[in-house]
Amino acid sequence: MKFRVTAIAVGAVAAALLTISPASAQAAPKHYYDHKDPYKTGCGNSAKVVRTASLSNRIDGKVGTIQLWWSGKCKTNWTEIRTASSAHGTISVYTDEGYDRFSFKAGNGGRHWGNMLYGNDMCAWGGASVVFGSGRGGQNGAGTTTKACG
């Protein structure tokens, strides 16, 4: 008898779930994607670069590039860099409402990105610092993009 009641209850829940239409699904809350990886969430799949700048130091000049990205789908910004694969450091994204800082390790072919922040109808910009080896003698670099406002 208990088995039959449980089976009926489970069947009723399953039937209720099947009747929910995709149209009734709601968009993610405003800050749902904050501090999350843009590629693990799918936000990076249709994103675009909105600002680009150089990562540089006083001795060697340009040591990489920094880009500010925008996902219209998720209404978020994040920062990506390309530098030497031996570099490690920090990547930051800033908006009018706050910031996120992400530390990265050497590797990944020198391509690294930080987490996202909600950026719809406000300004956003990115920054990064990189260190090669001990960081002494010019083995470092930094850069910041200009603001993108929208």
Secondary structure as UniProt FT lines:
FT   HELIX           2..18
FT   HELIX           22..24
FT   TURN            30..35
FT   TURN            38..42
FT   HELIX           43..46
FT   STRAND          48..57
FT   TURN            58..60
FT   STRAND          61..71
FT   TURN            72..75
FT   STRAND          76..83
FT   TURN            85..86
FT   STRAND          88..95
FT   TURN            96..97
FT   STRAND          98..104
FT   HELIX           108..110
FT   STRAND          111..113
FT   STRAND          117..118
FT   TURN            120..121
FT   STRAND          123..131
FT   TURN            133..134
FT   TURN            137..138
FT   STRAND          140..144
FT   STRAND          148..149
//
